[in-house]
Amino acid sequence: MPDNTRRARDEAFWQTFADRYDLQLGPINLENGYFGRMSRTVVEEYQRNIELINRGNSVHVRQRFEQGESLKIQAQVAGLMGVPAQAVALTRNASDGLQSLIRNYNRLQPGDQVLICDLEYDTVKGAMRWLAKHRGVEVIEIEHLHPASFDSLLASYRETFARYPRLKLMALTHVTHRTGLVMPVQAIAAAAREHGIDVILDGAHALGQFEFNLIDLGIDFAAYNLHKWIGAPLTLGFIYIAPERLADIDPDMSEMHFPVTDIRARTPYSTPNIPALLTLPLVLEEHHAMGGAAAKGSRLNYLRNLWVREVRELPGIEVLTPDDPRLYCGITSMRFTAQDDQQAMVERLLSEYNLFTVVRSGAACGPCIRITPGLTTTAEHMKRLVTALTELR
Ligand SMILES: Cc1ncc(COP(=O)(O)O)c(C=O)c1O
C-alpha cells in the first residue's frame, strides 16, 4: 500500500496532526470547503507579523517587503505550482484573479463566443456574462448530464466545440464547489486546444486537495486561493499565466506600476495583507512537511469514501458525485430523494446529529447537501454522518 494511502487511515497520526489546531467546541464541521484552518504555529507567526508590520510600518514595507520579501514569496508560490516565478502574480483571493483574467483577456472580437457551464462558480459566470456587454461576445451556457462520467463530460465539451465554431474562450472549474466533481481538465483542455479555444481554469478548490501540474494539464491561465487547502491566512490568492501567453492578458485597466512584461501588471495594484503574505513561507513549509497535496488528498478521499461507501446504495439517498477516482476528491454532495427541502435536512443534521453541512444549489441536477471533511475530521465523525443519513432518509 503506498505511504499516503496507509497514512490516510492512521487515526493516531491524524489526531496528532489535529492537535496542532485550536478548535472551538461546537458542531462537527463538515463544511470545510469554505476555507481551511491555520495551524496554531501559523496563527502565532501571523500574529507576530501583524505586530512586526504595525511596528515597522512603511519603513519595513518600503525597505524590505517591496525590495525583496514579496518577490521571494511570489517565487515560493510559483515553486508550489512547479512553474517559473514570472508566471505567478499574487492576488487577494481566487475571485479577484479570475475576474482579472477574464476582464483582461484581449483576444475576443465582437461576435465571438465564450463558454460556461452550470457548475461554474457564480462570480465566474457573472464575469463571463459581463464580457457579452463589454466585448460584444455571445455567452454559450451548457448543462452537464447527470450523473456525470469522464466520457460524458468530455463528450459534452466536444459536442459544444463542434456546434459553436465561434467559441474562443471558456471557463473551466477544476473542482466544482457545488458537487465536488473533479473535471477531466487535461482531456477537456486538449479538446479545446484542437478548436483554438483558450481555457481559464478556476482552481479554487483544487490546490492542496490533490496533485496536478499546470503544464501537463495544458492550462495557460488559472487562478487560485491559498486559504482553502493550503492553510494560509485569509486574503491570499494568485493567478498563473503561462509566460508565452502574457501578451494575451492586458495590464489591468492600464495598470502602470509594473512594466507590461511583468505579470504583476495583470492584477489591480493595491496594499496587500502584508502580514498574511509574510506568514506564507511557514504555511508552505508546513504544507510540504506533512506531505503536501498528496497526503492531504489521500486523507480527504479516505474520509469521503467512509461515508459514500455506506450510503450510496441506500433508498432515499442520492450521492451526486461519481466514484470514478478521476472525478472525485474530498468534497462530495448528496440529497435526500424523498425530501423537497434539502435546507430543512441540513437543519435536522445540525439539530439532531450536531453535524454542520451546507446546501448548494445552481447545478442543473438540482440542490444538494455538500459534505466536506477537513484535515481535523475523524473517522468517528464519518460514522456519525452515516448514522444520520441512514436514519434521516
Ligand atoms: C469553485 C470556486 N471558485 C472560486 C471561488 C472563489 O474563491 P475566493 O473565495 O478565494 O475568491 C470559490 C470559493 O469558494 C470556489 O468554490
The ligand as a Tripos MOL2 file, in Angstrom:
@<TRIPOS>MOLECULE
LIG
   16    16     1     0     0
SMALL
NO_CHARGES

@<TRIPOS>ATOM
      1 C1        -15.0760   26.9070   -7.4090 C.3       1 LIG1
      2 C2        -14.7600   28.2030   -6.7430 C.ar      1 LIG1
      3 N1        -14.2610   29.1920   -7.4730 N.ar      1 LIG1
      4 C3        -13.9280   30.3860   -6.9150 C.ar      1 LIG1
      5 C4        -14.1170   30.6150   -5.5910 C.ar      1 LIG1
      6 C5        -13.7730   31.9430   -5.0160 C.3       1 LIG1
      7 O1        -12.6610   31.8260   -4.2070 O.3       1 LIG1
      8 P1        -12.2300   33.0360   -3.2710 P.3       1 LIG1
      9 O2        -13.1050   32.9700   -2.0730 O.co2     1 LIG1
     10 O3        -10.8030   32.7840   -2.9940 O.co2     1 LIG1
     11 O4        -12.4300   34.2950   -4.0420 O.co2     1 LIG1
     12 C6        -14.6460   29.6210   -4.7800 C.ar      1 LIG1
     13 C7        -14.8640   29.8650   -3.3500 C.2       1 LIG1
     14 O5        -15.3750   29.0730   -2.6190 O.2       1 LIG1
     15 C8        -14.9800   28.3860   -5.3720 C.ar      1 LIG1
     16 O6        -15.5070   27.3940   -4.6590 O.3       1 LIG1
@<TRIPOS>BOND
     1     1     2 1
     2     2     3 ar
     3     2    15 ar
     4     3     4 ar
     5     4     5 ar
     6     5     6 1
     7     5    12 ar
     8     6     7 1
     9     7     8 1
    10     8     9 2
    11     8    10 1
    12     8    11 1
    13    12    13 1
    14    12    15 ar
    15    13    14 2
    16    15    16 1
@<TRIPOS>SUBSTRUCTURE
     1 LIG1         1 GROUP 0 **** ****
